Amino acid sequence: MSIHKQIVTDMVNNNIEFITTVPCKQLGGVIEEAENHSSIMHVPCNKEDEGMGLCAGAFMGGKRSAIIMQNTALGVTLNSLATLIQFYHIPLPMLISYRGELGEPVACQVEMALHTKALLNQMLIPTYHFHKREDAAELDKILKYTFMCNKPVAILTDATFWKGE
């Protein structure tokens, strides 16, 4: 099974029915799997903070949701995370491509990488970093955790994870 299919299967097995995404080359395979899965309503969005609102609405309508996004837009989501997702105790798995590490070809991606983990830590959001494909074996437990404690969690996936190294 491909890593993209495994991730979506874990989401479906944890009753996630709504996924919103912002385009991302690294996460493109997962986005395509979500789009084509009959159990998932996939709604692309323009900005990550907009996606937070869509996920909150899905939750308030009785659906488990997830957002797929890049770490470079984490800054625009902080207000939505604090005043909507955390304030209302909305469980939200955030599958995040972690751009800006060693080997990053786009210089502007590096700046947000320097702040991503610190911002998530400051927001008291549990953060998991997938470096190797084997790390994805933890996804099921991470999803169960977020829905058990009604908190957002961040799952960072770096370039080595997507290359399968």
Phi and psi in degrees as a GROMACS rama.xvg file:
@    title "Ramachandran Plot"
@    xaxis  label "Phi"
@    yaxis  label "Psi"
@TYPE xy
-68.9805  156.813  SER-2
-62.8817  -33.8162  ILE-3
-64.4779  -45.6635  HIS-4
-67.0685  -38.3938  LYS-5
-61.0691  -43.8324  GLN-6
-62.419  -46.9003  ILE-7
-67.2697  -37.8222  VAL-8
-61.3847  -43.8292  THR-9
-61.2893  -39.0829  ASP-10
-64.0951  -46.2932  MET-11
-63.6741  -41.5526  VAL-12
-64.5046  -18.2919  ASN-13
-102.317  21.6479  ASN-14
62.8684  27.8533  ASN-15
-77.589  122.03  ILE-16
-113.618  -11.2917  GLU-17
-133.444  126.026  PHE-18
-131.909  131.402  ILE-19
-114.071  147.801  THR-20
-139.346  153.055  THR-21
-115.475  138.18  VAL-22
-52.169  138.33  PRO-23
-157.583  125.642  CYS-24
-60.6228  -45.5651  LYS-25
-63.5674  -35.6855  GLN-26
-94.9385  7.14645  LEU-27
-56.345  -38.8286  GLY-28
-66.4827  -38.3876  GLY-29
-68.9729  -41.7881  VAL-30
-60.7239  -44.039  ILE-31
-63.0545  -42.6198  GLU-32
-60.8018  -43.6872  GLU-33
-63.9726  -42.8448  ALA-34
-59.8827  -36.3466  GLU-35
-94.4128  -0.408288  ASN-36
-86.379  129.742  HIS-37
-68.2431  -20.4162  SER-38
-90.0925  -3.22681  SER-39
-117.305  133.197  ILE-40
-92.0339  116.396  MET-41
-104.872  123.485  HIS-42
-124.533  105.912  VAL-43
-65.4712  148.524  PRO-44
-130.736  166.024  CYS-45
-85.0966  -33.7319  ASN-46
-140.04  151.855  LYS-47
-63.9723  -36.6715  GLU-48
-68.3316  -32.1104  ASP-49
-62.5907  -41.3553  GLU-50
-61.31  -37.5773  GLY-51
-60.398  -41.823  MET-52
-64.3978  -41.1589  GLY-53
-62.8328  -42.5043  LEU-54
-65.5463  -39.3534  CYS-55
-62.9907  -43.1092  ALA-56
-62.3036  -41.6551  GLY-57
-62.1322  -43.8581  ALA-58
-60.4804  -46.0675  PHE-59
-67.3173  -19.6187  MET-60
-92.3622  9.16522  GLY-61
91.8676  11.6666  GLY-62
-110.35  139.676  LYS-63
-78.542  139.599  ARG-64
-133.854  169.527  SER-65
-149.935  156.574  ALA-66
-122.746  142.13  ILE-67
-118.522  122.833  ILE-68
-156.426  175.909  MET-69
-100.075  151.405  GLN-70
-66.9303  -22.8495  ASN-71
-64.4676  -16.8565  THR-72
-105.02  9.36596  ALA-73
-56.2263  -39.4412  LEU-74
-55.4258  -39.1693  GLY-75
-74.9874  -10.9041  VAL-76
-96.7813  -9.65286  THR-77
-57.4433  -44.0375  LEU-78
-63.8919  -44.4272  ASN-79
-64.3342  -38.7017  SER-80
-62.2478  -45.6653  LEU-81
-74.0438  -49.8334  ALA-82
-89.2984  -10.191  THR-83
-120.745  -65.711  LEU-84
-64.7393  -52.2627  ILE-85
-74.1804  -41.9124  GLN-86
-59.9201  -40.3013  PHE-87
-95.2021  10.9084  TYR-88
53.8811  51.1984  HIS-89
-92.73  121.075  ILE-90
-71.3195  125.914  PRO-91
-143.244  102.699  LEU-92
-71.2704  129.727  PRO-93
-116.353  107.919  MET-94
-87.8768  114.912  LEU-95
-123.676  123.808  ILE-96
-74.045  127.569  SER-97
-98.4351  93.25  TYR-98
-91.3327  151.489  ARG-99
107.796  7.66664  GLY-100
-90.9966  -173.838  GLU-101
-49.5306  133.614  LEU-102
89.8644  -2.81524  GLY-103
-66.0345  125.173  GLU-104
-84.9611  -11.0133  PRO-105
-111.356  111.085  VAL-106
-58.0409  -39.5737  ALA-107
-67.1403  -18.0806  CYS-108
-69.6405  -25.6684  GLN-109
-64.9924  -40.3695  VAL-110
-58.285  -45.7143  GLU-111
-71.0223  -30.8886  MET-112
-60.6867  -33.1021  ALA-113
-65.9841  -22.8853  LEU-114
-110.517  -16.1672  HIS-115
-54.0025  -56.9911  THR-116
-65.5872  -37.1436  LYS-117
-65.4821  -40.9453  ALA-118
-64.8459  -44.105  LEU-119
-63.31  -41.0686  LEU-120
-62.9556  -44.4368  ASN-121
-61.4595  -32.7339  GLN-122
-83.2552  -0.182627  MET-123
59.6816  38.4027  LEU-124
-99.9341  118.223  ILE-125
-55.8396  134.387  PRO-126
-128.723  132.389  THR-127
-122.231  137.358  TYR-128
-118.302  115.618  HIS-129
-93.3145  115.628  PHE-130
-102.68  -36.1184  HIS-131
-120.91  155.074  LYS-132
-54.9908  -35.2327  ARG-133
-61.2855  -25.474  GLU-134
-61.5113  -26.7637  ASP-135
-65.375  -16.0368  ALA-136
-61.8968  -19.8142  ALA-137
-84.0378  -10.5038  GLU-138
-58.8391  -43.5414  LEU-139
-57.0882  -45.0419  ASP-140
-66.2912  -38.0885  LYS-141
-64.2449  -43.1412  ILE-142
-64.6959  -43.9628  LEU-143
-59.4808  -39.803  LYS-144
-61.6716  -49.1386  TYR-145
-63.0314  -37.0992  THR-146
-78.3887  -26.208  PHE-147
-70.8938  -42.8825  MET-148
-100.497  0.941626  CYS-149
54.3251  51.8086  ASN-150
-134.705  154.923  LYS-151
-73.8257  151.602  PRO-152
-134.383  148.937  VAL-153
-110.565  129.333  ALA-154
-115.133  103.16  ILE-155
-86.6626  131.436  LEU-156
-123.613  117.115  THR-157
-94.3256  177.419  ASP-158
-60.7435  -36.6101  ALA-159
-66.1047  -32.5628  THR-160
-61.755  -46.549  PHE-161
-72.8346  -25.5369  TRP-162
-80.5181  -11.4882  LYS-163
78.3763  23.7408  GLY-164
